[in-house]
């Protein structure tokens, strides 16, 4: 109970930002000051989360009741409900925080599904709007010889977005419907360079707002 991550997406719902595949988050999850598409307080929300692991950690569940949108845009003070389930098909991930890469030390294939809902809000100047988000994601991290490959992908469907995003990252505004997806791919290069190792990555991300222009991003770098 308190102020914590919203258990919806993997990238900014369960992954520690101290161990990321990329040097930055996806742009609609706060990367490069892009902003976050859901109601939040510094990327988090105030509420209560019930979570745990079943089947020896191969099935993890999280369910949150929180404040979400507040004030004049939530005239009936309705609560927000968020849930997430992740299935691990290889080695399990049992912790509160996942890693964005295991650097070849673990074999992970995880499929996640999340839902986020808050009803009867005032969005885009219209009253009685229900905010609904569903998302599915895939994470694969596996050693390859002396190196390792990491793949992360997610699809996010948004009805009645709760807030406007920075103009640089698309035309998404409060009350809009949108579809967003991205793919990250990274490879841990065999061998050391001085005290560490090199992991280059590339990412593609798109923001498709209904009745507006699409916005696409290519980005890359290395850790």
Secondary structure, DSSP 8 states (H G I E B T S, - for coil): -EEEE-SS-STTTTB-TTS-SSSS--TTBTGGG--BSS--BTTEEEEEEEEEEEGGGTEEEEEEEE--S-GGG-TT---EEEEEEEEESSS---SSSB-S--TTS--EEEEEEEEEEEEEEEETTEEEEEEEEEEEEEEEEEEETTEEEEEEEEEEEEES-SS---GGG-S--TT--EEEEEEEEEEE-SS-BTTB--EEEEEEEEEEETTS-EEEEEEEEE-
